[in-house]
Amino acid sequence: MKEYRLNRLFNPRSTRCLDVAVDHGFAGESDFLVGIEDMAATVGTLVDAGPDAIQLTVGQAPLLQSRPGRDKPALVMRCDTANVYGGRAPDAAFSLLIEDPLGHAVRLDAACVVVNLMDVPRAEDLRRACIENVSRLKAACETTGMPLMVETLVMKPAAGGGYAVDGNVAKISALVRQAVELGADVIKADPTDDVSEYHRVVQVARVPVLVRGGGRVKDEEILARTHAVLQQGASGIVYGRNIIQHTDPGAMTRALLAVVHDDWTPEKALTLLRETS
């Protein structure tokens, strides 16, 4: 049954996936709402652009799944929330699963569920909670034939407080491998500081790896990075802010789709954005 749902997630033309993450409101941080204040409009714009999947929370998923027709993007449902995304490190970090995640996912006709596995400095209890969440979700996924995506997040202290992404390839690879050992069917992982080393992450994973977009960067940079990780064996991307905070989210989605599925160069894909500017 997992294969049936994965067939909805990965495009048959390229066997790759472009998943647009729009689950940022789950974090409870006001800065994360930029570009997605009107979720109905955001989902409508994305559906029109045609990504392979949209990543949503249980409360926002009906905006996608209530739309008529057979050709809408697949639903990737976020099943957990954490408190480590703010401007300062929390006194007590947590990561919590929603209640009955697989019941919600099945009723909402999700193609995949996603949960975090975090490596945060001096937060051993958070790492333990994440492992417990992954383990519980894995067991439930097995009974329902639901693919499990594990989002691995290696973090480090940020200069202004809070945490930032740690792009160390060894740390990312180790956390990705732990996620696979725990039963992940798909991995969502950060890009490495040196993008030319990304093949090392793909190698240790064994299952498809989708690369996170992270913070907002210039169009040229995100297109070049996307092309580079795909050339090293990544199976696609999961981008949020680099799409939803773009001045033209639909055009950026189409440009990325051209890179992901048609192997367009970053330079060629950039022409799609210039045509709409």
C-alpha positions as CSV (number, residue, x, y, z in Angstrom):
1,M,0.0,0.0,0.0
2,K,2.9,2.4,0.7
3,E,3.9,2.1,-3.0
4,Y,0.5,3.2,-4.1
5,R,0.7,6.4,-2.1
6,L,4.3,7.0,-3.1
7,N,3.2,6.8,-6.7
8,R,1.1,9.9,-6.0
9,L,4.1,11.7,-4.4
10,F,6.8,11.1,-7.0
11,N,6.2,12.3,-10.6
12,P,6.3,9.4,-13.1
13,R,8.1,11.4,-15.7
14,S,11.2,12.0,-13.6
15,T,10.6,9.8,-10.4
16,R,11.3,13.1,-8.5
17,C,9.1,15.3,-6.3
18,L,8.6,19.0,-5.7
19,D,6.8,19.4,-2.4
20,V,5.8,22.9,-1.3
21,A,5.9,23.2,2.5
22,V,3.1,25.5,3.8
23,D,3.0,24.2,7.4
24,H,4.8,27.1,9.0
25,G,1.9,28.3,11.0
26,F,2.2,25.2,13.2
27,A,5.3,26.8,14.9
28,G,3.3,29.6,16.4
29,E,5.9,32.2,15.2
30,S,4.5,35.4,13.7
31,D,7.5,35.8,11.3
32,F,6.7,32.5,9.7
33,L,3.3,33.8,8.5
34,V,4.8,36.2,6.0
35,G,3.4,35.3,2.6
36,I,0.8,32.9,3.9
37,E,-1.5,35.1,5.9
38,D,-4.4,34.1,3.5
39,M,-4.0,30.3,3.4
40,A,-6.9,29.7,1.0
41,A,-5.3,32.1,-1.6
42,T,-1.9,30.5,-1.0
43,V,-3.1,27.0,-1.6
44,G,-5.1,28.1,-4.7
45,T,-2.0,29.7,-6.2
46,L,0.1,26.6,-5.6
47,V,-2.6,24.2,-6.9
48,D,-2.7,26.3,-10.1
49,A,1.1,26.1,-10.4
50,G,1.0,22.3,-10.2
51,P,3.7,21.0,-7.7
52,D,3.7,17.3,-7.0
53,A,2.7,17.8,-3.4
54,I,1.8,20.4,-0.8
55,Q,2.9,20.0,2.9
56,L,0.1,21.1,5.2
57,T,-1.1,20.6,8.8
58,V,-4.2,18.8,9.9
59,G,-6.1,22.1,10.2
60,Q,-5.1,23.4,6.8
61,A,-5.2,20.2,4.8
62,P,-8.9,20.6,3.9
63,L,-8.1,23.7,1.9
64,L,-6.3,21.4,-0.5
65,Q,-8.4,18.2,-0.2
66,S,-11.8,19.8,-0.5
67,R,-10.9,21.1,-4.0
68,P,-12.7,19.1,-6.8
69,G,-10.9,17.2,-9.4
70,R,-8.3,14.4,-9.7
71,D,-5.2,16.4,-10.7
72,K,-4.5,18.4,-7.5
73,P,-1.1,18.0,-5.7
74,A,-0.7,15.1,-3.2
75,L,-1.1,16.0,0.5
76,V,1.9,15.5,2.8
77,M,0.6,16.0,6.3
78,R,2.7,17.4,9.1
79,C,2.2,15.5,12.3
80,D,4.3,17.3,14.9
81,T,5.1,20.8,16.2
82,A,8.1,22.1,18.2
83,N,9.2,25.3,19.9
84,V,12.8,25.7,18.7
85,Y,12.2,28.1,15.8
86,G,11.9,31.4,17.6
87,G,14.4,34.2,18.0
88,R,15.7,32.8,21.3
89,A,16.3,29.3,22.6
90,P,13.4,28.0,24.7
91,D,13.9,27.2,28.4
92,A,12.5,23.8,27.7
93,A,12.4,22.5,24.2
94,F,9.6,20.2,23.1
95,S,8.3,18.3,20.1
96,L,4.8,17.0,20.2
97,L,2.8,14.7,17.9
98,I,-0.8,15.6,17.2
99,E,-3.4,13.1,18.6
100,D,-4.4,10.2,16.2
101,P,-2.1,11.4,13.4
102,L,-2.7,8.4,11.1
103,G,-6.4,8.6,11.6
104,H,-6.4,12.2,10.4
105,A,-4.0,11.3,7.6
106,V,-6.2,8.5,6.2
107,R,-9.4,10.5,6.5
108,L,-7.7,13.4,4.7
109,D,-6.4,11.1,2.0
110,A,-2.7,12.0,2.6
111,A,-0.1,10.5,0.4
112,C,2.6,10.7,3.1
113,V,3.1,12.0,6.7
114,V,6.1,13.9,8.0
115,V,7.7,14.2,11.4
116,N,10.8,15.8,12.7
117,L,14.1,14.3,14.0
118,M,16.1,17.1,15.6
119,D,19.7,17.4,16.7
120,V,19.8,20.6,18.8
121,P,22.8,21.5,21.1
122,R,22.2,20.7,24.8
123,A,18.7,19.4,24.1
124,E,19.0,15.7,24.7
125,D,15.4,15.5,25.9
126,L,14.2,16.9,22.6
127,R,16.2,14.3,20.6
128,R,14.6,11.6,22.8
129,A,11.1,13.0,22.2
130,C,11.7,13.1,18.5
131,I,12.9,9.5,18.4
132,E,9.8,8.5,20.3
133,N,7.6,10.5,17.9
134,V,9.2,8.8,14.9
135,S,8.9,5.4,16.5
136,R,5.2,5.8,17.3
137,L,4.4,7.2,13.9
138,K,6.3,4.4,12.2
139,A,4.2,1.8,14.0
140,A,1.0,3.5,13.0
141,C,2.2,3.9,9.4
142,E,2.8,0.2,9.1
143,T,-0.8,-0.7,10.0
144,T,-2.2,1.7,7.5
145,G,0.3,1.5,4.6
146,M,1.2,5.2,5.0
147,P,4.7,6.3,3.8
148,L,6.7,8.0,6.6
149,M,8.8,11.1,5.8
150,V,11.3,12.1,8.5
151,E,12.6,15.6,8.4
152,T,16.1,15.7,9.9
153,L,17.2,19.0,11.4
154,V,20.7,19.6,12.6
155,M,20.8,22.9,14.4
156,K,23.4,25.2,16.0
157,P,23.2,28.3,18.2
158,A,22.5,31.4,16.1
159,A,24.5,34.6,16.6
160,G,21.4,36.7,17.6
161,G,19.9,33.9,19.8
162,G,17.8,30.9,19.0
163,Y,19.1,28.3,16.5
164,A,20.2,28.1,12.9
165,V,20.8,25.3,10.5
166,D,24.1,23.5,10.8
167,G,25.1,22.4,7.3
168,N,27.9,20.1,8.5
169,V,27.8,17.1,6.1
170,A,28.9,14.6,8.7
171,K,26.3,15.7,11.2
172,I,23.5,15.7,8.6
173,S,24.6,12.3,7.3
174,A,24.5,10.8,10.8
175,L,21.1,12.1,11.6
176,V,19.7,11.0,8.2
177,R,21.1,7.5,8.8
178,Q,19.4,7.4,12.2
179,A,16.1,8.4,10.6
180,V,16.5,5.6,8.1
181,E,17.3,3.1,10.8
182,L,14.1,4.2,12.6
183,G,12.1,3.3,9.5
184,A,11.8,6.4,7.3
185,D,10.5,5.8,3.8
186,V,11.5,9.2,2.6
187,I,14.0,11.7,4.1
188,K,13.7,15.5,4.1
189,A,17.1,17.0,4.9
190,D,19.0,20.3,4.9
191,P,21.5,21.2,2.2
192,T,25.1,20.9,3.2
193,D,27.4,23.9,3.5
194,D,29.4,22.6,0.6
195,V,26.7,21.5,-1.8
196,S,29.2,19.4,-3.8
197,E,29.2,17.0,-0.8
198,Y,25.5,16.2,-1.0
199,H,26.1,12.8,-2.6
200,R,27.4,11.7,0.8
201,V,23.9,12.3,2.4
202,V,22.2,10.5,-0.5
203,Q,24.6,7.5,-0.1
204,V,23.9,6.9,3.6
205,A,20.1,7.3,3.2
206,R,19.2,4.4,0.8
207,V,15.7,5.8,0.6
208,P,14.7,8.9,-1.4
209,V,16.1,12.2,-0.1
210,L,14.2,15.5,-0.6
211,V,16.2,18.6,0.1
212,R,14.9,21.4,2.4
213,G,15.0,25.0,1.1
214,G,15.7,26.7,4.4
215,G,15.7,30.5,4.7
216,R,14.9,32.8,1.8
217,V,17.8,33.3,-0.7
218,K,18.2,34.8,-4.1
219,D,16.5,33.1,-7.1
220,E,19.8,32.4,-8.7
221,E,21.1,30.7,-5.6
222,I,18.1,28.4,-5.0
223,L,17.9,27.3,-8.6
224,A,21.6,26.6,-8.7
225,R,21.5,24.6,-5.4
226,T,18.5,22.7,-6.6
227,H,20.2,21.7,-9.8
228,A,23.4,20.7,-7.9
229,V,21.7,18.4,-5.4
230,L,19.6,16.7,-8.1
231,Q,22.8,16.0,-10.1
232,Q,24.1,14.2,-7.0
233,G,21.2,11.9,-6.6
234,A,18.6,13.8,-4.5
235,S,15.1,12.7,-5.4
236,G,13.6,16.2,-5.2
237,I,13.0,19.2,-3.0
238,V,10.7,20.5,-0.2
239,Y,10.8,24.3,-0.3
240,G,8.7,26.7,1.7
241,R,9.8,30.3,2.1
242,N,11.7,30.3,-1.2
243,I,8.4,29.7,-2.9
244,I,5.6,31.2,-0.7
245,Q,7.6,34.4,0.1
246,H,8.6,34.9,-3.5
247,T,7.0,37.9,-5.3
248,D,5.5,35.4,-7.8
249,P,5.1,32.0,-6.0
250,G,3.5,30.4,-9.1
251,A,6.3,31.4,-11.4
252,M,8.9,30.2,-8.9
253,T,7.1,26.9,-8.6
254,R,7.1,26.4,-12.4
255,A,10.8,27.3,-12.6
256,L,11.6,24.8,-10.0
257,L,9.5,22.1,-11.7
258,A,11.4,22.7,-14.9
259,V,14.7,22.0,-13.0
260,V,13.3,19.0,-11.0
261,H,11.5,17.2,-13.8
262,D,13.0,18.4,-17.1
263,D,16.6,18.9,-16.0
264,W,16.6,22.5,-17.0
265,T,19.8,24.4,-16.1
266,P,19.4,27.2,-13.5
267,E,20.1,29.8,-16.2
268,K,17.3,28.4,-18.4
269,A,14.8,28.2,-15.5
270,L,15.6,31.8,-14.5
271,T,14.1,32.9,-17.8
272,L,10.7,31.7,-16.6
273,L,10.9,34.2,-13.7
274,R,12.1,37.0,-15.9
275,E,9.2,36.5,-18.3
276,T,6.8,37.3,-15.4
277,S,8.7,40.2,-13.8
